[in-house]
């Protein structure tokens, strides 16, 4: 078995996933890039420029067959799994009268079901390496949003799955943590970050008065996955510029 650590990153074709893959490569990991669009994954792999240390496996984390293939091909290529980063997600906006059952099921299957299936499939290998899982939740998994209830439900599930599995797996040597970003500049949020009026509202709520850059979230993921966080387990760590420091009241001064 290779001694070089191996990290799987889902949703690695852009945004936080891409930035996380780049950080892991800098830290000396072998990295598996997973996502639904192979061309985007290959573009990221080309940017990384470490052909022997990068494996592209396209697939949908909402599919049991694709998840099984992801884990099997990773182990066949690299012989081990040390870190699993569950980043893949979709978001459907709208109130309960707007969101269809199909939207609800699809979102729940990818955002929460994907976390369940990938951890379950990777666990035998994580137990061998005393590896760990870092899930990407959201501030939307710590409280509610207007017009985003179905996404809130999925990310709330990710946050509590993280806490519960940390209890179940910690004594077996596998840590489970999560990050909870606020608005981050990614392809998925481009419609939000390009809206100047909306961004002024975000600046009013984010003490640092800007969205996060993907690399700023990736650096925290790398910390949670690494040796320095070896006694950190069951944390859902906000990476939010201070959003959760507020009690929700408006500015008084």
C-alpha positions in Angstrom: 0.0 0.0 0.0 1.3 3.4 -1.0 2.2 5.6 2.0 1.2 8.8 0.2 -2.3 9.8 1.4 -5.3 9.7 -0.9 -8.2 12.1 -0.8 -11.5 11.8 -2.8 -13.2 15.1 -3.5 -16.8 15.1 -4.9 -18.1 18.0 -6.9 -14.5 18.7 -7.9 -15.2 20.2 -11.3 -15.4 23.8 -10.0 -15.7 26.1 -6.9 -15.0 24.7 -3.5 -14.3 21.2 -4.8 -11.7 22.4 -7.3 -10.0 24.6 -4.7 -9.9 21.7 -2.3 -8.3 19.4 -4.8 -5.7 22.0 -5.5 -5.0 22.4 -1.8 -4.6 18.7 -1.3 -2.2 18.4 -4.2 -0.1 21.2 -2.6 -0.2 19.2 0.6 1.2 16.1 -1.1 -1.9 14.0 -1.4 -3.0 11.8 -4.3 -6.4 13.2 -5.3 -9.5 11.7 -6.9 -11.7 14.2 -8.7 -15.3 13.2 -8.9 -18.3 15.0 -10.5 -20.9 14.6 -13.1 -19.2 16.5 -15.9 -16.1 14.7 -17.1 -14.8 17.6 -19.2 -14.8 19.9 -16.2 -12.9 17.3 -14.1 -10.4 16.8 -16.9 -9.8 20.6 -17.0 -9.1 20.7 -13.3 -6.8 17.7 -13.6 -4.9 19.5 -16.4 -4.5 22.5 -14.2 -3.1 20.4 -11.4 -0.4 19.0 -13.7 0.3 16.0 -11.5 -0.8 13.2 -13.7 0.5 10.3 -11.6 -1.2 11.7 -8.5 -4.6 12.6 -10.0 -7.5 10.3 -11.0 -10.7 11.5 -12.7 -13.8 9.4 -12.0 -16.9 11.0 -13.3 -20.3 10.0 -11.8 -23.3 11.0 -9.8 -23.1 10.7 -6.0 -26.9 10.2 -6.1 -26.3 6.9 -7.8 -25.4 3.8 -5.8 -23.7 2.2 -8.8 -21.6 5.4 -9.5 -20.6 5.6 -5.8 -19.5 2.0 -5.7 -17.4 2.5 -8.9 -15.9 5.7 -7.4 -14.6 3.8 -4.3 -13.6 0.6 -6.2 -11.6 2.5 -8.9 -9.9 4.7 -6.3 -8.7 1.7 -4.3 -7.7 -0.2 -7.5 -5.6 2.8 -8.6 -4.1 4.1 -5.3 -4.6 1.2 -2.8 -6.1 3.3 0.0 -8.4 6.1 1.0 -7.5 8.6 3.8 -9.8 11.5 3.3 -13.3 11.7 1.8 -14.6 15.2 1.1 -18.3 15.3 0.4 -18.8 18.5 -1.5 -21.2 17.7 -4.4 -24.6 19.4 -4.0 -27.4 21.1 -5.9 -29.8 23.9 -4.7 -33.4 24.4 -5.6 -34.9 27.8 -4.6 -38.5 28.4 -3.9 -41.2 28.1 -1.2 -43.1 25.0 -0.5 -45.7 25.8 -3.1 -43.0 26.1 -5.8 -40.8 23.0 -5.1 -42.0 19.8 -6.7 -41.7 16.4 -5.2 -39.2 15.5 -7.9 -37.1 18.6 -7.0 -37.2 17.6 -3.3 -36.3 14.0 -3.9 -33.5 14.8 -6.3 -32.0 17.4 -4.0 -32.2 15.1 -1.0 -30.8 12.2 -2.9 -27.7 14.1 -4.0 -27.0 16.4 -1.1 -27.8 14.0 1.8 -28.0 10.6 0.1 -24.7 11.1 -1.6 -23.1 11.8 1.8 -24.6 8.6 3.2 -23.7 6.4 0.2 -20.1 7.6 -0.1 -19.3 7.3 3.6 -20.8 3.9 3.7 -18.8 2.7 0.7 -15.6 4.3 1.8 -15.7 3.3 5.4 -13.9 -0.1 5.2 -11.0 1.7 3.6 -11.1 4.7 6.0 -11.0 2.2 9.0 -7.7 0.7 7.6 -6.0 4.1 7.4 -7.6 5.8 10.4 -8.9 8.2 7.8 -11.5 10.9 8.1 -14.5 12.6 6.4 -15.1 16.3 5.8 -18.6 17.1 4.7 -19.5 20.4 3.1 -22.6 21.6 4.8 -23.6 25.2 4.8 -24.9 28.1 7.1 -28.1 26.9 5.5 -27.7 23.7 7.5 -27.4 25.6 10.7 -30.6 27.7 10.4 -33.3 28.6 7.9 -33.4 30.8 4.9 -36.3 32.5 3.2 -37.2 30.7 0.0 -34.7 27.9 0.4 -36.4 25.4 2.6 -35.6 22.3 0.7 -31.9 23.1 0.5 -32.1 23.9 4.2 -33.5 20.4 4.8 -30.7 18.7 3.0 -27.9 20.7 4.6 -29.5 20.3 8.0 -29.3 16.6 7.4 -25.6 16.8 6.4 -24.8 18.8 9.6 -26.5 16.2 11.9 -25.2 13.2 10.0 -21.8 14.7 10.6 -22.4 14.9 14.4 -24.0 11.5 14.7 -21.4 9.6 12.7 -18.6 11.3 14.7 -20.2 9.6 17.7 -20.4 6.3 16.0 -17.0 6.2 14.3 -14.7 8.2 16.6 -13.9 5.2 18.8 -13.1 3.2 15.6 -10.5 5.8 14.5 -12.4 7.6 11.9 -13.2 11.3 12.4 -16.1 13.0 10.8 -16.3 16.8 10.6 -18.0 19.4 8.3 -17.5 23.0 7.1 -20.5 25.3 6.9 -19.7 28.1 4.4 -21.8 31.2 3.8 -22.1 32.7 0.4 -19.0 31.7 -1.7 -18.0 32.7 -5.2 -18.7 29.6 -7.2 -20.5 28.7 -10.5 -23.5 27.7 -8.5 -23.8 31.1 -6.8 -22.9 33.3 -9.9 -26.5 34.5 -10.2 -26.3 35.8 -6.6 -22.9 37.3 -6.6 -23.5 39.2 -9.8 -26.6 40.9 -8.4 -25.4 44.2 -7.0 -28.6 44.9 -5.0 -28.5 41.4 -3.4 -24.8 41.7 -2.7 -25.4 44.9 -0.7 -27.9 42.9 1.5 -25.3 40.2 2.0 -22.7 42.8 2.9 -25.1 44.1 5.6 -25.3 40.6 7.1 -21.7 39.4 6.6 -19.4 41.2 9.0 -16.4 40.8 6.6 -18.7 42.4 3.9 -17.9 40.0 1.1 -18.4 36.4 -0.1 -15.8 33.8 0.6 -13.4 32.7 -2.0 -13.4 28.9 -2.7 -9.8 28.6 -1.5 -10.8 30.1 1.9 -13.2 27.2 2.4 -10.7 24.7 1.0 -8.1 25.7 3.5 -10.4 24.9 6.4 -11.3 21.6 4.8 -7.6 20.8 4.6 -7.1 21.7 8.3 -10.0 19.4 9.4 -8.6 16.6 7.3 -5.1 17.0 8.5 -2.9 16.1 11.4 -3.3 19.4 13.3 -7.1 18.5 13.7 -6.4 15.0 14.9 -8.6 15.5 18.1 -11.3 17.5 16.3 -14.4 15.3 15.7 -18.1 16.1 15.2 -17.5 19.8 14.4 -19.7 21.7 11.9 -17.4 24.7 11.5 -18.9 27.9 10.1 -16.7 29.5 7.4 -18.9 32.5 7.1 -17.1 35.7 7.7 -18.9 36.1 11.0 -22.6 35.5 10.0 -23.2 33.2 12.9 -21.8 35.7 15.4 -25.0 37.7 15.1 -28.1 37.0 17.2 -30.3 38.0 14.2 -31.2 41.5 15.3 -30.7 44.5 13.0 -27.8 46.9 13.4 -28.5 49.1 16.4 -25.9 51.7 15.9 
